[in-house]
Structures are given as structure tokens and as C-alpha cells.
Amino acid sequence: MYSRLVYNIRRYRSTISLKTENRHPRRLEHVYALDTFSGLGIREPICKALVKNFNITIPTQCQKALIPPILEGKDVLVRDITGSGKTFGIVLALLNKSRKQKVFASNSPIKKPCITNILVVPSRELGFQIENWIHMLLIDSGLPLKSIIQVVAKTSQQDENRQLDDLKNTPPHILVGTATRLSDLVAEGLLTFSDLKTLALDEADHLLRLPTKHAPLKRIQNRLIHPKPTELLTQKIFEQSRPQLVVSSATLNRALRFYFKDNEYSEDPIFVDMTQGTLSPPAIEHYCLLVSSKEIKNITSADFSDWHNKYNIKSFEERVQDFDDDDDRMLDSVAGAIELENVQSGLIFVNNKINVPAMIERLKQFGVTAKELVTSFITKEIRTESMSGTIFVAPEYTARGIDISSVSHVFILGMPSSSTEYLHMSGRTGRMGRSGKVITIIREGQKRSARSMFSLLNVIPIPYPHVQ
């Protein structure tokens, strides 16, 4: 067993360091497509619903590039900045694919609907949002919506039982779910994939979380022994069928692209890369404020420029501040920024370990009325309410893919767990070319981490005008 593990580790290291050019997915950067959804192959009733219910008349550049190859049945890997319409474009393409029917006997005309497409998402919130999109696209169609779209995710026991009943009684054209919930259904024998036509993985880097190229040997060993639910689910699917593969993320790196090829999930995928070296949407303004026990001050690019000259990094230890991300000083800072900015629609992201309902109660003491993003999605509140005048509080993990178009400000309390997560949290504003502001509030002792994060993302924080 040990020798087999060593072999797998060596194979993994070689996989993530491959440089053979002819093995790279075909890159598609320039788009030559019609400027209408109908020209891309989207059916006319859905085009009308896009205008009527979404006020969308033309596709984004990303959607122009990804929709045609998906409709043609080709494997597609998509990378573009947050807010470019990747997920929405994939949903439109899947919705327009023909419904596959299972024939019970070759001499019988009887056919039974089966699951044609599976879309794996990183969170239940994104799953519910996709369900809402499809409901809005088909609301005037007269079609039974449960036969088109269903979401499976861990919620309450009552909701999970309802999900199972719907799945058994009416297999949907598109099944959206989290990898954990889908894997549970497979283990219970409730899902089979022999008739599956398309597998789509949204926010694939988050779903798979591959170890980095220079990851410690122990981490690689643990990963081989304990694969992620998405890995197990993908393996199970490809054991039963060879569906079309669609993969997307704003941070779809090289190692991840090779992962699908080296595991023989895709032979010749098209790589739609629209980033052109840009990670963050250009219309977003980034600010970083440092809160100490005595003051609040700006952290800017100039503040970082001579960092290595001022300090000997090897001997330097940052002073750890004696308060946490949910301390009154942090909450007072974000409340002050919300008031100064006259924020009508905003998101406050906090560490995954922080109790969000408790924080919402404490924010009331500082004059901020907020709601919990997770609860709002589960109760379908966001589907029916206007977002104007609403501040939501959410843990970091919910940032992936969520689209609330009216959000003008994102507040991040404390250092994000990684630069990638910062990219996705900040990307909840400035969507579809709109402007937006991201204000990160960190504690003393986190300055060096902030410098590294912004440098890695090539993001330049600018001085916040209300702070000296």
C-alpha cells in the first residue's frame, strides 16, 4: 500500500507540473459570435423571458464564447472575472439542450424522463439562486417546473424529504446540487448516471481544492487517502457514462485544467479564457483599513512599497491585536463606513467561524439593520423582495457565484482565508461591468498578510477618503 501511495504522489506531482504544450486545452480568447442570444442558439421564448424578467438583451463576451460549444456538446473549461455571467451562461446553455428520454424497451413507445444534466455548485445558496433564475425564465412557459429544475442540498429534514420525493417522482432535466448532497444520494442508490448527458462543475477550484504544486508531502498523502466529495462524485459518474464536461471558475488555474485531462475526464476540451491577465473587475475600487485600539488608518500600496526595507522579515513579528473580527471596534468601523457611504444595498462578509445571527444582533447596537444571507436564500426571500435598502451578512464560504446585482458595497471583516476567497468576496459587487466598492477592515497584526494578498492579486488599494 505504501508503494502505491508513493506512486500516486509522484504521479500527482508530475500532473501539476506538466509543461507539454500539446496537452494543453485549446484556448479560446477571441470571440466571433452574433450579438444576440438567439444567434447563439438560445430558443426564442427564453430570449423573450430574458428581456421581460431580467432586462437582458445582449450576451456578455463570456457568454458569447461559452454557449455555442456547450450546445455543440464539446467539453468546455471557462475562466473569466467575477460578474461576467459565466454561471448564467452555463444555465442558459443547459436549459436549451434537448431533453434525453429513457426508452424502457426497444419495441415500446413508452419513454420515461431521466436526469439529463447535473450542475454541481459550491453552496446551497447558489443552487437556490439558479433555481430562481430558471423559474423566471420559464414562468410564462406553462411547463411543470419540477420536470425542468430541481435542487438537492442539505437544509432541514423536511426540505430534504421533499427533495427526495420530487426526485423520485419527477426526474428533472437539470439537477443542481452540492457535491456532498449528491454523493449522499449516490451512496443511498438514489442516483444513477447511465443516461447523463452533461456534467457541469461551477466554481471548480473550490469544489476540488487541489493541493498546490509545492504542497507538503503530508497534505498530498492526506488528499489521496481522503478525496473531496466532488472527486468521488466525478469518478462515479464517469464509471457509468461519458458525459460532456463543463467547468468554470474565475480562478481556473493550470493544475486544475490538467487534472481533468490526466484523469481522462476530457480528451480535447476548449479553454475559454476571457481574463486577459485580469483577476478583479476593473470597475471595483478596493480599500483596506487597519483598526487598532487607538485609531483607524488607511493601508495603501504606498504603505507596502518599502515594507522589506523597513523591517527584517526574518526577525520581524507582527503584534497580534487583542480583539477579534467581531469586536466592537471592528463593528463600529463597518457601521461608520456604511453610514458615510450611504449604502443602500451591501454585503458584509465574516469569518466562517463567526456566529452570523449573533453578529446581526450586535450590529443593531451600531445602527445597522441587516439580514442573514443564508436564511434569505433558503426561505426564498430574495426571490420576492427588492434588494434596495438591504444589508446582508454572510460567512466567507457563501461568496462563490452568488449574484445580487444591486450590491454596491462589499465589506470584509478581518483577513480572508486566502487571496482566492478575497477575489470571490470582492466580486459580489462590480458585476456585469457595474461599479462597486470593496472595503476590507483588518486588525493590527494582519498588515503583512494583507500586503501579500493584494500583491498576489495585483490589486492596488486606494486611500479611503473618510480616513486620515
C-alpha positions as a printed NumPy array, in Angstrom:
array([[  0.   ,   0.   ,   0.   ],
       [  2.846,   2.366,   0.837],
       [  4.495,   1.864,  -2.565],
       [  1.168,   2.529,  -4.28 ],
       [  0.746,   5.745,  -2.29 ],
       [  4.257,   6.9  ,  -3.243],
       [  3.459,   6.15 ,  -6.889],
       [  0.272,   8.205,  -6.705],
       [  2.081,  11.103,  -5.038],
       [  4.766,  11.119,  -7.725],
       [  2.086,  10.956, -10.405],
       [  0.248,  13.848,  -8.767],
       [  3.388,  15.986,  -8.605],
       [  4.093,  15.296, -12.264],
       [  0.483,  16.127, -13.131],
       [  0.589,  19.603, -11.624],
       [  3.975,  20.458, -13.117],
       [  3.3  ,  19.348, -16.712],
       [  4.587,  21.736, -19.354],
       [  3.878,  19.78 , -22.52 ],
       [  2.26 ,  22.364, -24.757],
       [  0.353,  19.963, -26.972],
       [ -1.514,  18.597, -23.953],
       [ -2.938,  21.984, -23.06 ],
       [ -6.665,  22.564, -23.686],
       [ -7.399,  24.582, -26.791],
       [ -7.561,  28.224, -25.766],
       [-10.391,  30.429, -26.985],
       [ -9.763,  34.074, -26.141],
       [-11.28 ,  35.998, -29.045],
       [-14.96 ,  35.675, -29.76 ],
       [-16.572,  35.901, -33.157],
       [-20.262,  35.407, -32.44 ],
       [-23.564,  37.097, -33.041],
       [-24.594,  39.757, -30.57 ],
       [-27.938,  38.161, -29.708],
       [-28.919,  35.176, -27.594],
       [-30.978,  33.761, -30.45 ],
       [-27.897,  33.952, -32.637],
       [-26.063,  31.837, -30.089],
       [-28.739,  29.14 , -30.223],
       [-30.996,  30.144, -27.334],
       [-34.68 ,  29.463, -28.006],
       [-36.944,  32.414, -28.715],
       [-39.251,  32.022, -25.642],
       [-36.225,  32.175, -23.355],
       [-34.854,  35.186, -25.237],
       [-38.158,  36.957, -24.603],
       [-38.049,  35.987, -20.913],
       [-34.515,  37.397, -20.658],
       [-35.807,  40.774, -21.798],
       [-39.051,  40.714, -19.834],
       [-37.878,  39.282, -16.49 ],
       [-34.166,  40.141, -16.427],
       [-33.965,  43.203, -18.695],
       [-31.13 ,  41.439, -20.554],
       [-30.939,  41.993, -24.304],
       [-27.408,  41.016, -25.33 ],
       [-24.999,  38.334, -24.076],
       [-21.709,  39.129, -22.383],
       [-18.441,  38.379, -24.159],
       [-18.014,  35.34 , -21.924],
       [-21.484,  34.038, -22.782],
       [-20.793,  34.507, -26.493],
       [-17.758,  32.276, -26.124],
       [-19.138,  29.503, -23.909],
       [-22.743,  28.951, -25.04 ],
       [-22.107,  27.699, -28.634],
       [-19.554,  24.974, -27.742],
       [-21.739,  23.76 , -24.867],
       [-24.708,  23.464, -27.222],
       [-22.47 ,  21.605, -29.67 ],
       [-21.665,  19.047, -26.978],
       [-17.985,  19.924, -26.626],
       [-16.076,  19.829, -23.342],
       [-15.521,  23.4  , -22.156],
       [-13.321,  24.947, -19.457],
       [-14.279,  28.567, -18.703],
       [-12.265,  31.243, -16.92 ],
       [-13.36 ,  34.852, -16.584],
       [-13.546,  37.531, -13.908],
       [-16.328,  37.5  , -11.337],
       [-19.588,  39.021, -12.513],
       [-19.056,  38.19 , -16.192],
       [-22.1  ,  35.919, -16.46 ],
       [-20.336,  32.525, -16.505],
       [-22.85 ,  30.656, -14.373],
       [-25.859,  32.276, -16.016],
       [-24.472,  31.425, -19.449],
       [-23.989,  27.781, -18.475],
       [-27.557,  27.631, -17.141],
       [-28.921,  29.068, -20.392],
       [-26.958,  26.525, -22.432],
       [-28.084,  23.566, -20.302],
       [-31.675,  24.768, -20.431],
       [-31.515,  24.786, -24.233],
       [-30.067,  21.304, -24.604],
       [-32.546,  18.686, -25.799],
       [-34.214,  16.545, -23.172],
       [-32.944,  12.986, -23.117],
       [-35.569,  10.303, -22.616],
       [-35.005,   6.769, -21.402],
       [-36.615,   4.067, -23.549],
       [-37.679,   1.047, -21.478],
       [-37.987,  -1.364, -24.395],
       [-36.845,  -1.164, -27.976],
       [-40.28 ,  -2.224, -29.246],
       [-42.204,   0.027, -26.876],
       [-43.109,   3.69 , -27.466],
       [-43.119,   4.312, -23.712],
       [-40.394,   6.679, -22.563],
       [-39.565,   7.993, -19.12 ],
       [-37.818,  11.292, -18.351],
       [-34.386,  10.991, -16.801],
       [-31.833,  13.434, -15.443],
       [-30.097,  14.904, -18.484],
       [-27.76 ,  17.448, -16.872],
       [-26.121,  17.742, -13.462],
       [-24.782,  21.074, -12.271],
       [-22.582,  20.837,  -9.166],
       [-22.366,  24.059,  -7.128],
       [-20.246,  25.034,  -4.107],
       [-23.149,  26.101,  -1.884],
       [-26.872,  25.597,  -1.456],
       [-27.36 ,  29.363,  -1.754],
       [-26.04 ,  29.324,  -5.318],
       [-28.217,  26.303,  -6.063],
       [-31.361,  28.108,  -4.922],
       [-30.378,  31.152,  -6.937],
       [-30.025,  29.062, -10.109],
       [-33.433,  27.537,  -9.409],
       [-34.869,  31.028,  -9.182],
       [-33.248,  32.044, -12.486],
       [-34.827,  29.096, -14.284],
       [-38.225,  29.75 , -12.701],
       [-38.063,  33.325, -14.007],
       [-37.023,  32.122, -17.456],
       [-39.87 ,  29.605, -17.691],
       [-42.596,  31.282, -15.646],
       [-44.698,  32.02 , -18.744],
       [-43.99 ,  28.729, -20.488],
       [-46.652,  26.635, -18.77 ],
       [-44.122,  23.831, -18.291],
       [-44.087,  21.881, -14.993],
       [-41.006,  23.454, -13.437],
       [-40.117,  20.416, -11.313],
       [-39.596,  18.468, -14.508],
       [-37.039,  21.073, -15.622],
       [-35.095,  22.078, -12.497],
       [-34.61 ,  20.679,  -9.011],
       [-32.098,  21.481,  -6.293],
       [-30.72 ,  18.996,  -3.778],
       [-28.81 ,  20.382,  -0.799],
       [-28.579,  19.921,   2.936],
       [-31.241,  22.014,   4.654],
       [-33.941,  20.935,   7.104],
       [-35.07 ,  17.326,   7.306],
       [-38.47 ,  18.296,   5.959],
       [-36.951,  20.009,   2.917],
       [-34.596,  17.106,   2.27 ],
       [-37.509,  14.662,   2.344],
       [-39.372,  16.855,  -0.134],
       [-36.299,  16.93 ,  -2.383],
       [-36.188,  13.129,  -2.384],
       [-39.887,  12.806,  -3.179],
       [-39.604,  15.253,  -6.081],
       [-36.522,  13.487,  -7.419],
       [-38.169,  10.052,  -7.32 ],
       [-41.462,  11.185,  -8.803],
       [-40.199,  13.626, -11.432],
       [-36.568,  13.321, -12.574],
       [-35.596,  16.836, -13.758],
       [-33.918,  17.954, -16.95 ],
       [-31.35 ,  19.812, -14.814],
       [-30.39 ,  18.625, -11.343],
       [-28.49 ,  21.223,  -9.327],
       [-26.806,  20.201,  -6.107],
       [-23.874,  20.419,  -3.769],
       [-21.277,  17.682,  -4.12 ],
       [-21.889,  16.425,  -0.591],
       [-25.63 ,  16.025,  -1.065],
       [-25.267,  14.447,  -4.5  ],
       [-22.673,  11.991,  -3.148],
       [-25.058,  11.035,  -0.328],
       [-27.8  ,  10.301,  -2.853],
       [-25.409,   8.151,  -4.871],
       [-24.414,   6.2  ,  -1.738],
       [-28.101,   5.607,  -0.995],
       [-28.63 ,   4.251,  -4.514],
       [-30.974,   7.09 ,  -5.466],
       [-28.933,   8.439,  -8.384],
       [-27.582,   6.711, -11.484],
       [-25.771,   8.317, -14.389],
       [-26.034,   5.969, -17.355],
       [-28.26 ,   8.458, -19.216],
       [-26.45 ,  11.62 , -18.154],
       [-25.668,  13.999, -20.998],
       [-23.732,  16.841, -19.333],
       [-21.802,  17.293, -16.079],
       [-21.09 ,  20.925, -15.148],
       [-18.868,  21.965, -12.246],
       [-19.3  ,  25.596, -11.217],
       [-16.505,  27.166,  -9.138],
       [-14.47 ,  24.038,  -9.785],
       [-11.376,  25.199,  -7.911],
       [-13.453,  25.478,  -4.743],
       [-15.19 ,  22.157,  -5.36 ],
       [-11.931,  20.238,  -5.823],
       [ -9.41 ,  22.274,  -3.776],
       [ -6.393,  20.574,  -5.303],
       [ -3.138,  20.832,  -3.326],
       [ -0.787,  23.406,  -4.777],
       [  2.306,  22.483,  -6.76 ],
       [  4.573,  22.911,  -3.731],
       [  2.17 ,  21.484,  -1.156],
       [  3.767,  19.48 ,   1.704],
       [  4.023,  15.76 ,   1.147],
       [  1.731,  15.082,   4.101],
       [ -1.039,  17.173,   2.605],
       [ -0.806,  15.327,  -0.702],
       [ -0.878,  11.999,   1.143],
       [ -3.97 ,  13.016,   3.104],
       [ -5.671,  14.175,  -0.061],
       [ -5.041,  10.878,  -1.849],
       [ -6.41 ,   8.959,   1.122],
       [ -9.359,  11.32 ,   1.69 ],
       [-10.567,  12.723,  -1.674],
       [-13.119,  15.52 ,  -1.808],
       [-16.819,  14.721,  -2.44 ],
       [-16.597,  16.282,  -5.914],
       [-13.743,  13.936,  -6.829],
       [-15.685,  10.883,  -5.692],
       [-18.831,  12.072,  -7.454],
       [-16.982,  12.707, -10.726],
       [-15.309,   9.299, -10.562],
       [-18.663,   7.605, -10.011],
       [-20.274,   9.475, -12.913],
       [-17.506,   8.614, -15.367],
       [-17.601,   4.989, -14.326],
       [-21.176,   4.842, -15.616],
       [-21.103,   7.22 , -18.592],
       [-19.017,   9.672, -20.617],
       [-20.948,  12.944, -20.345],
       [-19.96 ,  16.283, -21.757],
       [-17.849,  18.174, -19.204],
       [-18.302,  21.885, -18.472],
       [-16.035,  23.504, -15.885],
       [-15.938,  27.147, -14.784],
       [-14.286,  29.465, -12.283],
       [-12.74 ,  32.907, -12.102],
       [ -9.644,  31.189, -10.71 ],
       [ -9.309,  28.162, -13.003],
       [ -5.577,  27.558, -12.773],
       [ -3.286,  25.413, -14.902],
       [ -3.098,  22.482, -12.468],
       [ -6.875,  22.245, -12.392],
       [ -7.118,  22.282, -16.183],
       [ -4.68 ,  19.382, -16.409],
       [ -6.496,  17.5  , -13.652],
       [ -9.467,  16.785, -15.916],
       [ -7.275,  15.69 , -18.79 ],
       [ -4.944,  13.481, -16.766],
       [ -7.865,  11.745, -15.108],
       [ -9.32 ,  11.1  , -18.578],
       [-12.464,  13.085, -17.961],
       [-11.877,  15.128, -21.107],
       [ -9.7  ,  14.452, -24.119],
       [ -9.753,  17.746, -26.007],
       [-11.515,  20.479, -24.019],
       [-11.897,  24.023, -25.263],
       [-10.42 ,  26.542, -22.833],
       [-12.439,  29.754, -22.889],
       [-10.157,  32.295, -21.246],
       [-11.52 ,  35.831, -21.115],
       [ -9.368,  37.207, -18.292],
       [ -6.513,  38.658, -20.379],
       [ -4.387,  38.672, -17.243],
       [ -7.025,  40.489, -15.152],
       [ -8.347,  38.907, -11.96 ],
       [-10.545,  41.615, -10.465],
       [-13.268,  43.514, -12.385],
       [-11.796,  46.874, -13.414],
       [-14.726,  48.972, -12.131],
       [-14.214,  47.917,  -8.488],
       [-12.461,  50.273,  -6.065],
       [-10.519,  48.487,  -3.309],
       [ -9.883,  49.952,   0.145],
       [ -8.141,  48.493,   3.169],
       [ -8.482,  49.932,   6.684],
       [ -6.429,  48.916,   9.701],
       [ -8.211,  49.131,  13.047],
       [ -6.188,  49.289,  16.237],
       [ -7.087,  50.101,  19.818],
       [ -6.167,  53.75 ,  19.174],
       [ -7.028,  54.611,  15.585],
       [ -8.243,  53.661,  12.103],
       [ -5.872,  54.26 ,   9.223],
       [ -5.561,  53.537,   5.519],
       [ -3.466,  50.707,   4.175],
       [ -2.448,  51.546,   0.605],
       [  0.062,  50.413,  -1.978],
       [  2.421,  53.166,  -0.853],
       [  2.277,  51.791,   2.656],
       [  3.535,  48.446,   1.339],
       [  6.126,  49.676,  -1.141],
       [  9.093,  49.86 ,   1.27 ],
       [  7.937,  47.132,   3.652],
       [ 11.012,  44.97 ,   3.153],
       [ 13.334,  47.959,   3.612],
       [ 11.808,  48.991,   6.913],
       [ 11.804,  45.576,   8.526],
       [ 13.907,  42.453,   8.608],
       [ 11.176,  39.972,   7.693],
       [ 13.023,  37.006,   9.206],
       [ 13.167,  38.575,  12.65 ],
       [ 10.019,  40.667,  12.453],
       [  6.907,  39.505,  14.293],
       [  3.687,  41.435,  13.889],
       [  1.946,  42.394,  17.08 ],
       [ -1.29 ,  40.48 ,  17.491],
       [ -4.17 ,  42.731,  18.471],
       [ -6.165,  41.612,  21.494],
       [ -9.566,  41.675,  19.775],
       [-11.295,  39.608,  17.11 ],
       [-13.068,  40.25 ,  13.821],
       [-16.409,  40.644,  15.592],
       [-15.104,  43.029,  18.266],
       [-16.963,  46.293,  18.846],
       [-14.11 ,  48.249,  17.251],
       [-14.495,  46.289,  14.021],
       [-18.298,  46.546,  14.034],
       [-18.16 ,  50.254,  14.795],
       [-15.817,  50.714,  11.826],
       [-18.071,  48.938,   9.35 ],
       [-21.139,  50.742,  10.719],
       [-19.385,  54.074,  10.247],
       [-18.424,  53.19 ,   6.668],
       [-22.   ,  52.144,   5.851],
       [-23.285,  55.478,   7.157],
       [-20.626,  57.548,   5.375],
       [-21.214,  55.731,   2.088],
       [-24.997,  55.858,   2.455],
       [-25.08 ,  52.207,   1.438],
       [-28.447,  51.086,   0.087],
       [-27.5  ,  47.525,  -0.798],
       [-24.433,  45.83 ,   0.641],
       [-22.811,  42.615,   1.797],
       [-20.762,  42.111,   4.955],
       [-18.546,  39.016,   4.823],
       [-17.158,  37.495,   8.011],
       [-15.012,  34.546,   9.004],
       [-16.715,  31.181,   8.637],
       [-16.427,  30.571,  12.382],
       [-18.332,  33.691,  13.413],
       [-21.94 ,  33.355,  14.536],
       [-23.79 ,  35.387,  11.923],
       [-27.16 ,  35.781,  13.749],
       [-25.31 ,  36.984,  16.867],
       [-23.345,  39.489,  14.789],
       [-26.543,  40.8  ,  13.202],
       [-27.965,  41.463,  16.678],
       [-24.787,  43.285,  17.689],
       [-24.791,  45.386,  14.502],
       [-28.198,  46.716,  15.558],
       [-26.468,  48.363,  18.518],
       [-24.458,  50.386,  15.994],
       [-27.496,  51.389,  13.945],
       [-27.108,  48.791,  11.178],
       [-30.177,  46.749,  10.256],
       [-29.038,  43.615,   8.474],
       [-30.301,  40.193,   7.412],
       [-28.641,  36.812,   7.147],
       [-27.905,  35.934,   3.514],
       [-28.136,  32.175,   4.042],
       [-31.57 ,  32.287,   5.674],
       [-32.865,  34.656,   2.997],
       [-31.939,  32.251,   0.232],
       [-33.389,  29.203,   1.951],
       [-36.707,  30.937,   2.667],
       [-36.772,  32.319,  -0.903],
       [-36.948,  35.848,   0.491],
       [-34.509,  37.181,  -2.099],
       [-36.703,  35.918,  -4.904],
       [-39.606,  38.159,  -3.979],
       [-38.142,  41.177,  -2.195],
       [-36.415,  44.208,  -3.623],
       [-32.773,  44.376,  -2.6  ],
       [-32.835,  48.15 ,  -2.238],
       [-32.019,  49.26 ,   1.289],
       [-30.835,  45.805,   2.39 ],
       [-27.583,  44.9  ,   4.126],
       [-26.776,  41.194,   4.23 ],
       [-24.272,  39.434,   6.471],
       [-22.73 ,  36.199,   5.236],
       [-19.869,  33.826,   6.04 ],
       [-16.991,  33.703,   3.601],
       [-17.925,  30.352,   2.065],
       [-21.171,  31.718,   0.57 ],
       [-19.339,  34.169,  -1.716],
       [-18.95 ,  31.79 ,  -4.647],
       [-21.211,  32.57 ,  -7.578],
       [-23.921,  34.471,  -5.709],
       [-25.331,  37.236,  -7.907],
       [-27.163,  40.119,  -6.255],
       [-26.946,  42.75 ,  -8.938],
       [-27.829,  45.761,  -6.791],
       [-24.96 ,  45.303,  -4.31 ],
       [-22.836,  48.444,  -4.445],
       [-20.576,  47.754,  -1.452],
       [-18.826,  44.717,  -0.04 ],
       [-17.345,  44.86 ,   3.467],
       [-14.863,  42.186,   4.525],
       [-14.216,  41.963,   8.267],
       [-10.795,  40.505,   9.027],
       [ -8.315,  38.82 ,   6.698],
       [ -9.838,  36.409,   4.161],
       [ -8.68 ,  32.809,   4.398],
       [ -6.898,  33.168,   1.046],
       [ -6.365,  35.6  ,  -1.808],
       [ -8.725,  33.491,  -3.934],
       [-11.531,  33.899,  -1.411],
       [-10.914,  37.659,  -1.338],
       [-11.288,  37.687,  -5.112],
       [-14.655,  35.95 ,  -4.917],
       [-15.968,  38.006,  -1.985],
       [-14.978,  41.289,  -3.626],
       [-16.534,  40.058,  -6.867],
       [-20.039,  40.208,  -5.393],
       [-20.035,  43.87 ,  -6.408],
       [-18.986,  45.435,  -9.711],
       [-20.896,  42.754, -11.593],
       [-21.635,  42.875, -15.322],
       [-19.473,  45.984, -15.72 ],
       [-21.076,  47.983, -12.917],
       [-19.   ,  49.985, -10.455],
       [-18.545,  48.899,  -6.846],
       [-16.532,  49.385,  -3.695],
       [-14.807,  46.793,  -1.518],
       [-13.727,  47.854,   1.971],
       [-11.603,  45.368,   3.882],
       [-11.206,  46.053,   7.607],
       [ -8.299,  44.27 ,   9.258],
       [ -6.78 ,  44.217,  12.728],
       [ -3.296,  45.287,  13.703],
       [ -1.1  ,  42.267,  13.164],
       [ -2.68 ,  41.422,   9.805],
       [ -0.944,  44.087,   7.753],
       [  1.748,  41.862,   6.285],
       [ -0.846,  39.251,   5.282],
       [ -2.883,  41.971,   3.58 ],
       [  0.193,  43.151,   1.689],
       [  0.873,  39.655,   0.41 ],
       [ -2.747,  39.166,  -0.633],
       [ -3.063,  42.394,  -2.591],
       [  0.337,  41.919,  -4.219],
       [ -0.56 ,  38.408,  -5.341],
       [ -3.826,  39.606,  -6.881],
       [ -2.182,  42.679,  -8.393],
       [ -4.83 ,  44.772,  -6.662],
       [ -3.915,  48.287,  -5.569],
       [ -5.906,  49.535,  -2.55 ],
       [ -6.536,  53.267,  -2.692],
       [ -6.845,  55.715,   0.252],
       [-10.296,  55.759,   1.8  ],
       [-11.258,  59.457,   1.724],
       [-13.038,  59.455,   5.09 ],
       [ -9.961,  58.225,   6.981],
       [ -6.743,  60.134,   7.528]])
